[in-house]
Amino acid sequence: MAPPMTYTALQARDSRGHGVGSDPLLVEGWTLYALGVCVILTRLITRYKMVGVEGSKPDDWLMIFVMIIYGIESTMSHLVSLYGGNSNLSPIQREEMSEEEVQRRVFGSKMFMVGWFTYSGAMWVLKLCMVFFFARITVGLRRQIWITGAYVVVGISYFIICLVLFLTCRPWHKLWQIYPDPGPNCSIESPVYYLTVLSFNVATDAFLISLPLPLLIRSSLPWRRKAILILLFSAGIFVITAAVLRCVFSLTDPQNSRTVSAWACRETFVAVVVGNAPMLKPLFSGHPWRKPATQPGNSKLHSSLDQKKRSNSGDATLVNESMEKLEIYQMTELSVETEKRATWEDDRPLGIDGLGVVRGCSYAATCEFSTTSSRASSSHTASGETCEV
């Protein structure tokens, strides 16, 4: 259970007390979380309107998980702002600290470590969501092999970060030890943590940014639309900037854990906005809820086509020009139906006449395709009878 902590005690402990009234950092943190939740919910509603529940992808469900982790991170930041931590205390401060203050800082240090895991967890799940999205828009293309590499890079980098968080300070309980000083490696604000997370954060974001850009640069899209999409997919640069700023301010202003935890929430908010931006682009199109029209013909066939088109419509609107050939191939493959049937004659075996000659086999095939860019479609049907043998 958390020890009691009042704003009066916080002001007495923190030389930079926030004064009378609400703590600005706490208000900012929960405001950013509320805005982040609105962004995620808007994305989920947009996807539901466009593809329905049956067309949801793994990254859509993972965003719900992000929303939960982000809420835990904001809660940890709130508690750290109230209780403080064990870092950057002089030997005299540690020795003269009251037992009540020790218990508060021990609790705050534990919450800070939970914050490390929720912060890194939220950031890396958002990276994984982007990999899932890029995997859909590059299916069948040569860059698909890079997507497999992206899964590996994201997974291994997060595993290494967890190892660093767990193994830098041994035994682990020294991370919340107040007296005696547990040493620099057992500080909740150890530079090892900041530099490790920053390095992998920047490296993975730079790698993810590089995945869709060659497709867009080589596409024949109008320059204005191409510039918008490049800016959209390059928005990870803002996340990199936020990560660098967080690390710099954390290392140069080590006397206040409140500022450090606040910067973590700011960076997560930027990542949430950037990670959901591609899915929100349809909201700014002329017909954000437009669904593919069903064409006359085989109802079962067109139902399958319609479901596939709905499932990918949210992604195709972003890069339909560069994916046009692939989409034609996929839709054509789905639209082809062949039938081979034998003719019954009296009670004789199927396809065999009185002389024992195979006959009566016929075929019918329908090939239908459409393109998203021209909204045009065509259908070709061929049928005939095979030669008797």
Sine and cosine of phi, psi and omega as CSV:
sin_phi,cos_phi,sin_psi,cos_psi,sin_omega,cos_omega
0.00,0.00,0.63,-0.77,-0.04,-1.00
-0.95,0.32,0.71,-0.70,0.07,-1.00
-0.93,0.38,0.44,-0.90,-0.03,-1.00
-0.90,0.43,0.60,-0.80,0.00,-1.00
-0.52,-0.86,0.82,-0.58,0.00,-1.00
-0.94,-0.35,0.31,-0.95,0.05,-1.00
-0.90,0.43,-0.48,0.88,0.04,-1.00
-0.90,0.43,-0.69,0.72,0.05,-1.00
-0.91,0.41,-0.60,0.80,0.04,-1.00
-0.88,0.47,-0.68,0.73,0.02,-1.00
-0.91,0.41,-0.61,0.79,0.00,-1.00
-0.93,0.38,-0.54,0.84,-0.03,-1.00
-0.99,0.14,-0.63,0.78,-0.08,-1.00
-0.99,-0.16,0.90,-0.44,-0.04,-1.00
-0.90,0.44,-0.29,0.96,0.03,-1.00
-0.94,-0.33,0.80,0.59,-0.03,-1.00
-0.84,0.55,0.48,-0.88,-0.10,-0.99
-0.99,0.12,0.04,1.00,0.06,-1.00
0.99,0.16,-0.27,-0.96,-0.05,-1.00
-0.99,0.15,0.63,-0.78,0.04,-1.00
0.97,-0.23,-0.20,-0.98,-0.05,-1.00
-0.93,0.36,0.57,-0.82,0.05,-1.00
-0.94,0.33,0.86,-0.52,-0.03,-1.00
-0.86,0.51,-0.60,0.80,-0.02,-1.00
-0.92,0.39,-0.61,0.79,0.03,-1.00
-0.92,0.39,-0.68,0.73,0.03,-1.00
-0.88,0.48,-0.69,0.73,0.01,-1.00
-0.89,0.46,-0.70,0.71,-0.04,-1.00
-0.87,0.49,-0.72,0.69,-0.02,-1.00
-0.97,0.26,-0.46,0.89,0.09,-1.00
-0.92,0.40,-0.70,0.72,0.04,-1.00
-0.89,0.45,-0.63,0.78,0.02,-1.00
-0.90,0.43,-0.68,0.73,0.02,-1.00
-0.88,0.48,-0.67,0.75,0.03,-1.00
-0.92,0.40,-0.64,0.77,0.03,-1.00
-0.89,0.46,-0.66,0.75,0.05,-1.00
-0.89,0.45,-0.64,0.77,0.03,-1.00
-0.88,0.47,-0.65,0.76,0.02,-1.00
-0.89,0.45,-0.72,0.70,-0.02,-1.00
-0.91,0.42,-0.69,0.72,0.01,-1.00
-0.90,0.44,-0.62,0.78,0.05,-1.00
-0.89,0.46,-0.66,0.75,0.04,-1.00
-0.88,0.47,-0.72,0.69,-0.04,-1.00
-0.90,0.43,-0.64,0.77,0.03,-1.00
-0.91,0.41,-0.67,0.74,0.02,-1.00
-0.87,0.50,-0.73,0.68,0.01,-1.00
-0.90,0.43,-0.63,0.78,0.01,-1.00
-0.90,0.44,-0.68,0.73,0.00,-1.00
-0.90,0.43,-0.55,0.84,-0.10,-1.00
-1.00,0.04,-0.65,0.76,-0.12,-0.99
-0.84,-0.55,-0.18,0.98,-0.03,-1.00
0.96,0.27,0.04,-1.00,0.00,-1.00
-0.92,0.39,-0.61,0.79,-0.04,-1.00
-0.92,0.39,-0.36,0.93,0.01,-1.00
-0.99,-0.11,0.09,1.00,0.00,-1.00
-0.91,0.42,0.56,-0.83,-0.02,-1.00
-0.94,-0.35,0.22,-0.98,-0.01,-1.00
-0.82,0.58,-0.61,0.79,-0.02,-1.00
-0.93,0.37,-0.45,0.89,0.08,-1.00
-0.91,0.42,-0.69,0.72,0.01,-1.00
-0.95,0.32,-0.58,0.81,0.01,-1.00
-0.90,0.43,-0.46,0.89,0.02,-1.00
-0.91,0.43,-0.51,0.86,0.09,-1.00
-0.90,0.43,-0.65,0.76,0.05,-1.00
-0.90,0.44,-0.65,0.76,0.04,-1.00
-0.86,0.51,-0.67,0.74,-0.01,-1.00
-0.86,0.51,-0.63,0.77,0.01,-1.00
-0.94,0.35,-0.73,0.68,-0.01,-1.00
-0.89,0.46,-0.67,0.74,0.01,-1.00
-0.87,0.49,-0.62,0.79,0.05,-1.00
-0.90,0.43,-0.65,0.76,0.05,-1.00
-0.91,0.42,-0.66,0.75,0.02,-1.00
-0.87,0.49,-0.69,0.73,0.01,-1.00
-0.90,0.43,-0.59,0.81,0.05,-1.00
-0.91,0.41,-0.68,0.73,0.03,-1.00
-0.89,0.45,-0.65,0.76,0.04,-1.00
-0.88,0.47,-0.64,0.77,0.04,-1.00
-0.88,0.48,-0.72,0.69,-0.03,-1.00
-0.92,0.39,-0.63,0.78,0.03,-1.00
-0.90,0.43,-0.60,0.80,0.03,-1.00
-0.89,0.46,-0.52,0.86,-0.02,-1.00
-1.00,0.05,-0.59,0.81,-0.17,-0.98
-0.96,-0.27,-0.31,0.95,0.01,-1.00
0.97,0.23,-0.30,-0.96,-0.03,-1.00
-0.45,-0.89,-0.20,-0.98,-0.08,-1.00
-0.98,-0.19,0.12,0.99,-0.11,-0.99
-1.00,-0.03,0.42,-0.91,0.13,-0.99
0.83,0.56,0.72,0.69,0.08,-1.00
-0.91,-0.41,0.70,-0.72,0.04,-1.00
-0.96,0.28,0.35,-0.94,0.04,-1.00
-0.84,0.55,-0.59,0.81,0.00,-1.00
-0.92,0.38,-0.68,0.73,0.03,-1.00
-0.88,0.48,-0.64,0.76,0.00,-1.00
-0.92,0.40,-0.63,0.77,-0.07,-1.00
-0.95,0.30,-0.61,0.79,-0.08,-1.00
-1.00,0.00,0.01,1.00,-0.07,-1.00
-0.94,0.34,0.67,-0.74,0.04,-1.00
-0.95,0.32,0.35,-0.94,0.00,-1.00
-0.89,0.46,-0.59,0.81,0.03,-1.00
-0.89,0.45,-0.68,0.73,0.02,-1.00
-0.92,0.39,-0.60,0.80,0.04,-1.00
-0.87,0.49,-0.73,0.69,-0.01,-1.00
-0.89,0.45,-0.61,0.80,0.03,-1.00
-0.91,0.41,-0.70,0.71,-0.02,-1.00
-0.94,0.34,-0.55,0.84,0.08,-1.00
-0.88,0.47,-0.72,0.70,0.03,-1.00
-0.89,0.45,-0.69,0.73,0.02,-1.00
-0.89,0.46,-0.61,0.79,0.02,-1.00
-0.91,0.42,-0.65,0.76,0.05,-1.00
-0.89,0.45,-0.67,0.75,0.02,-1.00
-0.92,0.39,-0.55,0.84,0.03,-1.00
-0.90,0.44,-0.66,0.75,0.01,-1.00
-0.93,0.38,-0.62,0.78,0.11,-0.99
-0.87,0.49,-0.63,0.78,0.04,-1.00
-0.88,0.47,-0.59,0.81,0.05,-1.00
-0.86,0.51,-0.71,0.70,-0.05,-1.00
-0.95,0.31,-0.63,0.78,0.01,-1.00
-0.95,0.33,-0.60,0.80,0.05,-1.00
-0.89,0.46,-0.80,0.60,-0.01,-1.00
-0.91,0.42,-0.59,0.80,0.03,-1.00
-0.89,0.46,-0.71,0.70,0.01,-1.00
-0.89,0.45,-0.68,0.73,-0.02,-1.00
-0.90,0.44,-0.67,0.74,-0.07,-1.00
-0.98,0.21,-0.49,0.87,0.11,-0.99
-0.92,0.39,-0.61,0.79,0.07,-1.00
-0.89,0.45,-0.62,0.79,0.07,-1.00
-0.89,0.45,-0.67,0.74,0.01,-1.00
-0.89,0.46,-0.61,0.79,0.06,-1.00
-0.87,0.49,-0.65,0.76,0.02,-1.00
-0.92,0.40,-0.60,0.80,0.03,-1.00
-0.90,0.43,-0.67,0.74,0.05,-1.00
-0.86,0.51,-0.66,0.75,-0.01,-1.00
-0.91,0.41,-0.72,0.69,0.01,-1.00
-0.90,0.43,-0.52,0.85,0.03,-1.00
-0.89,0.45,-0.57,0.82,-0.01,-1.00
-0.96,0.28,-0.63,0.78,-0.08,-1.00
-0.99,0.10,-0.11,0.99,0.02,-1.00
-0.89,-0.45,0.21,0.98,-0.04,-1.00
-0.87,0.50,0.73,-0.68,0.01,-1.00
0.99,0.10,-0.10,1.00,-0.02,-1.00
-0.99,-0.16,0.25,-0.97,-0.04,-1.00
-0.89,0.46,-0.50,0.87,-0.05,-1.00
-0.96,0.27,0.00,1.00,0.03,-1.00
-0.87,0.48,-0.52,0.85,0.01,-1.00
-0.90,0.43,-0.50,0.87,0.05,-1.00
-0.94,0.34,-0.47,0.88,0.04,-1.00
-0.91,0.41,-0.67,0.74,0.07,-1.00
-0.86,0.51,-0.67,0.74,0.06,-1.00
-0.89,0.45,-0.56,0.83,0.00,-1.00
-0.92,0.40,-0.65,0.76,0.07,-1.00
-0.84,0.54,-0.70,0.72,-0.03,-1.00
-0.91,0.41,-0.71,0.71,-0.03,-1.00
-0.88,0.47,-0.72,0.69,0.00,-1.00
-0.89,0.45,-0.70,0.71,-0.03,-1.00
-0.91,0.41,-0.73,0.68,-0.03,-1.00
-0.92,0.39,-0.65,0.76,-0.03,-1.00
-0.89,0.45,-0.65,0.76,0.02,-1.00
-0.93,0.36,-0.59,0.81,0.05,-1.00
-0.88,0.47,-0.67,0.74,0.02,-1.00
-0.90,0.43,-0.66,0.75,0.02,-1.00
-0.88,0.48,-0.67,0.74,0.04,-1.00
-0.89,0.46,-0.64,0.77,0.04,-1.00
-0.89,0.46,-0.68,0.74,0.00,-1.00
-0.89,0.45,-0.69,0.73,0.00,-1.00
-0.90,0.43,-0.57,0.82,-0.05,-1.00
-0.99,0.11,-0.56,0.83,-0.22,-0.98
-0.96,-0.26,-0.20,0.98,-0.03,-1.00
-0.89,0.46,-0.66,0.75,0.01,-1.00
-0.94,-0.35,0.88,-0.47,0.05,-1.00
-0.76,-0.65,0.74,-0.67,-0.08,1.00
-0.94,0.33,0.40,-0.92,-0.21,-0.98
-0.92,0.38,-0.46,0.89,-0.06,-1.00
-0.92,0.39,-0.24,0.97,0.05,-1.00
-0.93,0.36,-0.23,0.97,0.02,-1.00
-0.90,0.45,-0.41,0.91,0.05,-1.00
-0.90,-0.44,0.32,0.95,0.06,-1.00
-0.98,0.21,0.70,-0.72,-0.01,-1.00
-0.99,-0.17,-0.78,0.63,-0.04,-1.00
-0.70,-0.71,0.75,-0.66,-0.06,1.00
-0.96,0.29,0.18,-0.98,0.01,-1.00
-0.84,0.54,0.86,-0.51,-0.04,-1.00
-0.97,0.26,-0.12,0.99,0.00,-1.00
0.98,-0.18,0.27,-0.96,-0.10,-1.00
-0.90,0.43,-0.54,0.84,-0.02,-1.00
-0.96,0.28,-0.28,0.96,0.00,-1.00
-0.95,-0.30,0.45,0.89,0.11,-0.99
-1.00,-0.07,0.64,-0.76,0.02,-1.00
-0.90,0.43,-0.30,0.95,0.03,-1.00
-0.92,-0.39,0.61,0.79,0.00,-1.00
-0.87,0.49,0.71,-0.71,0.06,-1.00
-0.85,0.53,-0.43,0.90,0.03,-1.00
-0.87,0.49,-0.67,0.75,0.02,-1.00
-0.90,0.44,-0.76,0.65,-0.06,-1.00
-0.88,0.47,-0.74,0.68,-0.08,-1.00
-0.94,0.33,-0.59,0.81,0.03,-1.00
-0.91,0.41,-0.77,0.64,-0.01,-1.00
-0.89,0.45,-0.67,0.74,0.00,-1.00
-0.88,0.47,-0.70,0.72,-0.05,-1.00
-0.87,0.49,-0.77,0.64,-0.01,-1.00
-0.94,0.34,-0.53,0.85,0.02,-1.00
-0.90,0.43,-0.76,0.65,-0.02,-1.00
-0.92,0.39,-0.68,0.73,-0.05,-1.00
-0.90,0.44,-0.72,0.70,-0.01,-1.00
-0.93,0.37,-0.63,0.78,0.03,-1.00
-0.90,0.43,-0.67,0.75,0.02,-1.00
-0.89,0.45,-0.63,0.78,0.02,-1.00
-0.91,0.41,-0.68,0.73,-0.01,-1.00
-0.92,0.40,-0.61,0.80,0.03,-1.00
-0.88,0.47,-0.55,0.83,-0.08,-1.00
-0.97,0.25,-0.22,0.97,-0.07,-1.00
-0.93,0.36,-0.78,0.62,-0.08,-1.00
-1.00,0.03,-0.28,0.96,-0.13,-0.99
-0.88,0.47,-0.68,0.73,0.02,-1.00
-0.85,0.52,-0.60,0.80,0.04,-1.00
-0.89,0.46,-0.68,0.73,-0.04,-1.00
-0.95,0.32,-0.65,0.76,-0.04,-1.00
-0.90,0.43,-0.62,0.78,-0.04,-1.00
-1.00,0.07,-0.09,1.00,-0.03,-1.00
-0.96,0.29,0.27,-0.96,0.00,-1.00
-0.99,-0.15,0.41,0.91,0.03,-1.00
-0.91,0.42,0.44,-0.90,0.13,-0.99
-0.84,0.54,0.56,-0.83,-0.14,-0.99
-0.86,0.51,-0.56,0.83,-0.03,-1.00
-0.92,0.38,-0.71,0.70,0.01,-1.00
-0.92,0.39,-0.61,0.79,0.03,-1.00
-0.88,0.47,-0.67,0.74,0.00,-1.00
-0.90,0.44,-0.64,0.76,0.01,-1.00
-0.90,0.44,-0.70,0.72,-0.02,-1.00
-0.93,0.37,-0.62,0.78,0.05,-1.00
-0.90,0.44,-0.66,0.75,0.04,-1.00
-0.90,0.44,-0.63,0.77,-0.02,-1.00
-0.90,0.44,-0.73,0.69,-0.04,-1.00
-0.98,0.17,-0.23,0.97,0.05,-1.00
-1.00,-0.09,0.10,0.99,-0.04,-1.00
-0.89,0.45,-0.26,0.97,0.08,-1.00
-0.85,0.52,-0.32,0.95,0.06,-1.00
-0.88,0.48,-0.57,0.82,0.04,-1.00
-0.92,0.40,-0.58,0.82,0.05,-1.00
-0.92,0.39,-0.66,0.75,0.04,-1.00
-0.87,0.48,-0.69,0.72,0.01,-1.00
-0.88,0.48,-0.69,0.72,0.01,-1.00
-0.90,0.45,-0.61,0.79,0.01,-1.00
-0.91,0.41,-0.67,0.74,0.01,-1.00
-0.91,0.42,-0.71,0.71,0.01,-1.00
-0.88,0.48,-0.66,0.75,0.01,-1.00
-0.87,0.49,-0.70,0.71,-0.02,-1.00
-0.91,0.41,-0.67,0.74,-0.02,-1.00
-0.90,0.43,-0.76,0.65,-0.02,-1.00
-0.91,0.41,-0.55,0.84,-0.01,-1.00
-0.94,0.35,-0.62,0.79,-0.04,-1.00
-0.99,0.13,-0.45,0.89,-0.01,-1.00
-1.00,-0.05,-0.26,0.97,0.03,-1.00
-0.80,-0.60,0.90,0.43,-0.13,-0.99
-0.98,0.19,-0.08,1.00,-0.09,-1.00
-0.98,0.17,-0.11,0.99,-0.10,-0.99
-0.68,-0.73,0.97,-0.24,0.02,-1.00
-0.91,0.41,-0.40,0.92,-0.01,-1.00
-0.88,0.47,-0.69,0.72,0.00,-1.00
-0.91,0.41,-0.63,0.77,-0.02,-1.00
-0.89,0.46,-0.75,0.66,-0.02,-1.00
-0.92,0.38,-0.53,0.85,0.04,-1.00
-0.91,0.42,-0.63,0.78,0.02,-1.00
-0.92,0.39,-0.53,0.85,0.06,-1.00
-0.89,0.46,-0.68,0.73,0.02,-1.00
-0.92,0.40,-0.60,0.80,0.04,-1.00
-0.89,0.45,-0.70,0.71,0.00,-1.00
-0.90,0.43,-0.66,0.75,0.01,-1.00
-0.89,0.46,-0.63,0.77,0.02,-1.00
-0.88,0.47,-0.70,0.71,0.02,-1.00
-0.87,0.49,-0.67,0.74,0.00,-1.00
-0.90,0.43,-0.61,0.79,0.03,-1.00
-0.89,0.45,-0.71,0.71,0.00,-1.00
-0.90,0.44,-0.73,0.69,-0.03,-1.00
-0.91,0.41,-0.66,0.75,-0.03,-1.00
-0.92,0.39,-0.42,0.91,-0.02,-1.00
-0.98,-0.19,-0.17,0.99,-0.07,-1.00
-0.83,0.56,-0.71,0.70,-0.01,-1.00
-0.86,0.50,-0.54,0.84,-0.01,-1.00
-0.98,0.20,-0.28,0.96,0.01,-1.00
-1.00,-0.03,-0.17,0.99,-0.02,-1.00
-0.85,0.53,-0.62,0.79,0.02,-1.00
-0.85,0.53,-0.39,0.92,0.03,-1.00
-0.89,0.46,-0.42,0.91,-0.06,-1.00
-0.99,-0.16,0.15,0.99,0.08,-1.00
-1.00,0.01,0.12,-0.99,-0.06,-1.00
-0.92,0.39,-0.56,0.83,-0.06,-1.00
-0.72,-0.69,0.98,0.17,-0.11,-0.99
-0.90,0.43,-0.44,0.90,-0.06,-1.00
-0.96,-0.27,0.27,0.96,-0.05,-1.00
-0.92,0.39,0.73,-0.69,0.02,-1.00
-0.92,-0.39,0.46,-0.89,0.01,-1.00
-0.87,0.49,0.66,-0.75,0.00,-1.00
-0.99,0.15,0.60,-0.80,0.04,-1.00
-1.00,0.05,0.78,-0.63,-0.04,-1.00
-1.00,-0.04,0.41,-0.91,-0.01,-1.00
-0.91,0.41,0.43,-0.90,0.02,-1.00
0.72,-0.70,-0.50,-0.86,-0.01,-1.00
-0.88,0.48,0.91,-0.42,-0.10,-1.00
-0.91,0.41,-0.64,0.77,0.00,-1.00
-0.91,0.41,-0.66,0.75,0.02,-1.00
-0.89,0.46,-0.75,0.66,-0.04,-1.00
-0.94,0.35,-0.48,0.88,0.08,-1.00
-0.89,0.45,-0.66,0.75,0.04,-1.00
-0.91,0.42,-0.69,0.73,0.03,-1.00
-0.89,0.46,-0.70,0.71,-0.05,-1.00
-0.89,0.47,-0.65,0.76,0.00,-1.00
-0.91,0.42,-0.66,0.75,0.00,-1.00
-0.92,0.39,-0.65,0.76,0.00,-1.00
-0.92,0.40,-0.62,0.78,0.04,-1.00
-0.91,0.42,-0.65,0.76,-0.05,-1.00
-0.88,0.47,-0.56,0.83,-0.07,-1.00
-0.97,-0.24,0.00,1.00,-0.11,-0.99
-0.90,0.44,-0.58,0.82,-0.01,-1.00
-0.91,0.42,-0.50,0.87,0.00,-1.00
-1.00,0.01,-0.60,0.80,-0.07,-1.00
-0.91,0.42,-0.49,0.87,0.00,-1.00
-0.90,0.43,-0.32,0.95,-0.03,-1.00
-1.00,0.08,-0.63,0.78,-0.12,-0.99
-0.71,-0.70,0.60,0.80,-0.12,-0.99
-0.91,0.42,-0.46,0.89,-0.01,-1.00
-0.93,0.38,-0.74,0.67,-0.05,-1.00
-0.95,0.30,-0.32,0.95,-0.04,-1.00
-0.97,-0.26,0.16,0.99,-0.16,-0.99
-0.88,0.47,-0.71,0.70,-0.04,-1.00
-0.90,0.44,-0.65,0.76,0.01,-1.00
-0.90,0.44,-0.67,0.75,-0.03,-1.00
-0.91,0.41,-0.64,0.77,0.05,-1.00
-0.87,0.50,-0.68,0.74,-0.02,-1.00
-0.89,0.45,-0.72,0.69,-0.04,-1.00
-0.90,0.45,-0.70,0.72,-0.04,-1.00
-0.94,0.35,-0.60,0.80,0.03,-1.00
-0.91,0.42,-0.67,0.74,0.00,-1.00
-0.88,0.48,-0.62,0.78,0.01,-1.00
-0.96,0.29,-0.47,0.88,-0.15,-0.99
-1.00,0.08,-0.24,0.97,-0.06,-1.00
-0.98,0.20,0.79,-0.61,0.09,-1.00
-0.79,-0.61,0.70,-0.71,0.06,-1.00
-0.83,-0.56,0.57,-0.82,0.02,-1.00
-0.71,-0.70,0.78,-0.63,0.11,-0.99
-0.83,-0.56,0.88,-0.48,-0.07,-1.00
-0.71,-0.70,0.51,-0.86,0.01,-1.00
-0.98,-0.18,0.46,-0.89,-0.01,-1.00
-1.00,-0.05,0.76,-0.65,0.05,-1.00
-0.99,0.14,0.73,-0.69,0.08,-1.00
-0.77,-0.64,0.93,-0.37,-0.05,-1.00
0.78,0.63,-0.77,-0.63,-0.01,-1.00
-0.95,-0.32,0.25,0.97,-0.04,-1.00
-0.96,0.27,0.36,-0.93,0.00,-1.00
-0.83,0.56,0.44,-0.90,-0.07,-1.00
-0.85,0.53,0.86,-0.51,0.12,-0.99
0.98,0.19,0.18,0.98,-0.02,-1.00
-0.86,-0.51,0.79,-0.61,0.03,-1.00
-1.00,0.00,-0.13,-0.99,-0.08,-1.00
-0.91,0.42,-0.40,0.92,0.00,-1.00
-1.00,-0.06,0.05,1.00,-0.01,-1.00
0.99,0.17,0.36,0.93,-0.02,-1.00
-0.99,-0.13,0.74,-0.67,0.07,-1.00
-0.93,0.36,0.80,-0.61,-0.03,-1.00
-0.43,-0.90,0.18,-0.98,0.12,-0.99
0.99,0.13,0.14,0.99,0.03,-1.00
-0.99,0.13,0.73,-0.69,0.01,-1.00
-0.73,-0.68,0.25,-0.97,0.01,-1.00
-0.65,-0.76,0.39,-0.92,0.07,-1.00
-0.53,-0.85,0.72,-0.69,-0.01,-1.00
-0.66,-0.75,0.66,-0.75,0.04,-1.00
-0.82,-0.57,0.79,-0.61,0.02,-1.00
-0.87,-0.49,0.82,-0.57,-0.09,-1.00
-0.69,-0.72,0.70,-0.72,0.04,-1.00
-0.51,-0.86,0.32,-0.95,0.03,-1.00
-0.54,-0.84,0.31,-0.95,0.04,-1.00
-0.85,-0.52,0.58,-0.82,-0.01,-1.00
-0.96,0.27,-0.46,0.89,-0.09,-1.00
-0.97,0.26,-0.63,0.77,-0.06,-1.00
-0.99,-0.16,-0.21,0.98,-0.04,-1.00
0.86,0.51,0.33,0.94,-0.02,-1.00
-0.99,-0.15,0.42,-0.91,0.02,-1.00
-0.59,-0.81,0.38,-0.92,0.06,-1.00
-0.55,-0.84,0.39,-0.92,-0.04,-1.00
-0.66,-0.75,0.69,-0.73,0.00,-1.00
-0.77,-0.64,0.76,-0.65,0.00,-1.00
-0.84,-0.55,0.71,-0.71,0.03,-1.00
-0.73,-0.68,0.60,-0.80,0.04,-1.00
-0.50,-0.87,0.28,-0.96,0.02,-1.00
0.04,-1.00,-0.11,-0.99,-0.03,-1.00
-0.82,-0.57,0.69,-0.72,-0.02,-1.00
-0.96,0.28,0.38,-0.92,0.01,-1.00
-0.95,0.32,0.53,-0.85,0.04,-1.00
-0.98,0.21,0.62,-0.78,0.00,-1.00
-0.81,-0.58,0.00,0.00,0.00,0.00
